[in-house]
Amino acid sequence: MSWDMVKDPVMQILERGLDYSMIRQRILAQNVANVETPHYKRKDVDFQSVFQDVLQRGETLPLSVTHRAHFQDQAEHSQEARVLEEEYVVRQDRSGVDVEKEMVTVVENALYYQALARMVSDKLGLLRTVIREVR
């Protein structure tokens, strides 16, 4: 079954949530990789506010490519991204990354992704059950 055939708004919202969670994971990984880079500014994706805006308007989730080499696999969903740079300094070398906080955020995002993936799996399971019953 093609995703185009499933025009369920819940599946579309879950798919967009998974997309944003993957993008956030990449940005969080960049933060961890740059923990010892002097003057590095921590980045994050403000996808919860974007997600709420989209849900209220009933639109597809917007996302933009901030650099032509970034996030090319999500470009078809692109419009606007909210990648935030945080200005605070947590280390003597003026880096803005607190590795402990970052790892907690990485785990939190992974749990969010797993929850959405489980919802998609459950939804597909319901569709399989319906298809079996119709036969």
N, C-alpha and C positions, 0 to 999 in steps of 0.2 A: 504494500500500500504506500502510495506516495504521500509526502507531507502536504502537497498541494491539494490532495483529496480530503484531508482533514482540515476543515476551515473552522474548527472549534476555537472560539475566542480564548478559552482557558488554556488550551495548548499553545496558542500564539503568545500569550502572556508568560507562560512558563518557559517557552523557548527564549524569549527576550531576557528573562531573568537569568537563565543559564548563560546566555551570551555575555551579559554584563558581569556576571560572577567570574567567567573565564578572563575577561579583560582586567578585572580588578586583581585577580590572582597574578597576572603577568606584571602589573604595576607594583604590587606588593613584593614580588620576587625581585624586581629591580631595586626596590628600597633595601631589601636585605643584602643584595649583592653590593650595594654602594654604602654600606654601613660605615666603612672606614674611609670613604672619600671625603676629603675636606670640602666644606661649603656645600655639600649635596643637600638639596631640599627635598624632604619627604613628599611623595605624591600619593594621591588616592583618588578614587572615582566616587563622585557624589551621585551614585545611581539610585539611591532610595528616593531622593526628592524628584528625580527625573521620572522614576517608575510611578510615583504617586501622581504626578502631573499627567502622565500618559493615561493611567487608569481612569482618572477623573474625566478626561476628554474623550476616552475611547479610541485613541489613536495607537499606531504601532510605536514601539519604543525607539526614540531617536538616539543616534550615536554618530559621531563624526571621527574621521581619521585626522589625528592631530599632526601627523607627519606622513608623507607618502609611503614610508617604509613600515609604518605601524598598522597593525590590525587589518591587514588586507583581506583576510578571510571573512571579516564582518562588514566589509565596505558596502554590501548591498543593503544593509540596515542603517546606513549612515545618514545623519543629519546634524546632530549636535552631541558633543561629549562634554562632560563636566569633570575634567581632570584638574584636581586642585593641588597646588603647591603650598605646603605649609611653611610658614616663615620662622617658626621657633627653632632654637638651637639647643641640643641636648648633650653635646660632647664638646670637649676642649678644642677639637679641630674644626669646630663650627658646623659639624654635620647635624642634620635635623632628624636622624634616624635613631630611635631607641630600639635596639634589637629585640628586647623582651616584649615590648609593646607590639612590635611588628609581627613577631611570631604568634602572639595571641590573635592579632587581626587576621593573619593567614589561616589559622585554625578556624576562627569564626566564619570566614568566607568559605572555607572548605565544607564546613557543616551546612551552611546556607545552600551551597551548590548540591550537596548530597540530598538535602531535603527536597529541593526542586526536582532533582533527578528521580527521586522516589515517587514524587507526585506524578511525573510523566509516566513512569513505569506502571503505577497503579491505574492511571487513566487508560493506558494502552491495554492493560490487563482487562479492564472493563469492556473495552472494544472487542477484544478477542472473545470474551465470554458471550457478548451479544452476537457476534458472527457465528459462533458455534451453535447457539440456540436457534438462530434463524435457519440454519441448514436443515 
